[in-house]
Amino acid sequence: MKKKKISVPLLLRLAVAGLIFTAVCLTFAGIPDFSPAVKAQLFPSIDRKAWGIAAILLIFTFLFGRFYCSVLCPFGILQDIIAFLSRRKAKADTNRPKLRYAIAATAFAAFAAGSACLIGLLDPYSNFGRIIAFIKNPSYIAGSLTLAAIVILAVWKKRIFCTSICPVGTLLGLCAKFTPFKMRLSDKCVKCRKCVSVCPSGCVDPDSKMLDNERCVRCLKCTAVCPVKAIGFDKQAAPPAGTDLSRRSFLTGSLTTAAAVGTGVVFASRTTVHTFNDEKKRPICPPGATTAQEFAAKCTNCQLCVAGCPGKVLRPRSKQYQTVHLEYGENHCLYDCHKCSSVCPTGALIPMSLADKQRRRIGLAEFSAEKCVGCGLCADTCPRNAVTIMEVDGEDKAVLSAELCIGCGACAAACPLPEKAVHIAPVLIQSQAALKG
C-alpha cells in the first residue's frame, strides 16, 4: 500500500496557526507574555491606529493572499477546528460578492463615523473573545450565542463567515484579489475534484480551471490532496475570477455600496448618541478610558480585559450599559493592578504605568451619613487614605477627601452594612487624583 506523502507547507501552516491560537488563548487566560499575538490582529491594529502593523498585514496579503485568515486569526482557526471535529463534508459554497461588500461597507462606514458597535459585532477577534469569556463564565449569554452561531455556520458551510460576512475578511479579500502571486489550477488538472471536497471556502472550480483568490483563505488543503500537483502559486497575469464589467453590474454594485455606506453612517449616529450625561445610565469605565462616549466608540467588546481582570469587577456590555464597565459588590478594582489598560488591543484604554493608574479617578465615593455607623473599615481599607473617621454631630462618621479618591470601590467592598453606607458614582471624565497623602 502506497503511503501518502506529507505536505510540508500544510504542516508548517498548521503548526504556526496552532502556536498563534495557543498564544491568544493564553493571553485571555491572563498570561500577558503572549499578548503580541493579540496585538497583531488586523482590526484592533486599525482601531488603535497601529498603522505599521496594519500596513504589514495588508501588504503581505496583497503579495501572497489571505494567509492571515488561516494562520493569525483565532476565529478562523476555531472554525477549522469545528469543521474538522464535525467530520461533515460541506458542499461547495457559492460566491456572494454583493452581500460581503454591503456588510463591509456598512460596518466600516459606521466605524469611520464614530461607532465601533457594528464592526465589533462582526470582527473575528472580538467574536473569539466573547466565546472565551463564555467559556470562563457560562452565564455570559452573548458569548454562548456567538459560539452557537459559529458552530452552526462552520458545520454547515465551513468558512462561510469568512467569505460572506466578515468585514475584515472582505478587506483582506480585496487585497488578495489583485495579488501578483495567485494560486491557480494548471493544465495538469484531471478534474478529480478532491480539491473541491476539502476547500473550506468553496473557491475552487476545476471545470473552468479557476480559483477565486479573493475568497481563498490559503489553507493549502487543496495543494496537499491534488494527485497531480496541479494547484500552486503562479505569477502569470490573468483577470480575476468571475469579474463582471457589465454596465448593469457596475451600477448595481455602486448603488449597493452607496446604500451600505449611508446605512453605516445612520447606524453610527443612532448608536453614538447615548445619554452619558445621565448618571444613572453612565457606566464606570475601566482605568484608561477618557469619557464613556469615547470609550464606547472604540471598544469592540472583545472581552480581553474582562477575562483577565483579577479583581473580577469588569463586566461585558449589558442592557443597562452599552460598554464594558465596572460593577462593584464584594470585589473592587485592585490598587496594584493595571492589567486592563496594558492588554487592550484597540486603544479604547490608554496604556498606563501602575503609578498613573493608581491616581486615575474612574469614579467617586459617596457616603451616606444616615447609614454610616463609623466602624472605620472603609478607612482601614482605602489604599489612598482618602477616608477618615471624624466626629460629625456627636457621632463618628466616614468623611471623604474627594481630591484623593479614585473610585476603586475598596471602601464599598469593606462596608459591612446590608445596605451599603457608600456607593461609587461614575465621573463624566476620568482624571488624575491628587498625590497620595
Secondary structure as UniProt FT lines:
FT   HELIX           8..28
FT   TURN            29..30
FT   HELIX           32..34
FT   HELIX           36..39
FT   HELIX           42..47
FT   TURN            48..49
FT   HELIX           51..64
FT   HELIX           68..72
FT   HELIX           74..86
FT   HELIX           97..112
FT   TURN            113..114
FT   HELIX           117..122
FT   HELIX           124..136
FT   TURN            138..139
FT   HELIX           141..157
FT   HELIX           161..165
FT   HELIX           167..177
FT   STRAND          182..185
FT   TURN            187..188
FT   HELIX           194..198
FT   STRAND          204..205
FT   TURN            206..209
FT   STRAND          210..211
FT   TURN            213..215
FT   HELIX           221..225
FT   TURN            227..228
FT   STRAND          231..234
FT   TURN            241..242
FT   HELIX           247..271
FT   TURN            276..277
FT   HELIX           279..281
FT   TURN            287..288
FT   HELIX           292..298
FT   HELIX           304..308
FT   TURN            310..311
FT   STRAND          314..315
FT   STRAND          325..326
FT   TURN            335..336
FT   HELIX           339..343
FT   HELIX           354..357
FT   TURN            358..359
FT   STRAND          360..367
FT   TURN            369..371
FT   HELIX           377..381
FT   TURN            383..384
FT   STRAND          387..392
FT   TURN            393..394
FT   STRAND          395..400
FT   TURN            402..404
FT   HELIX           410..414
FT   STRAND          422..432
//
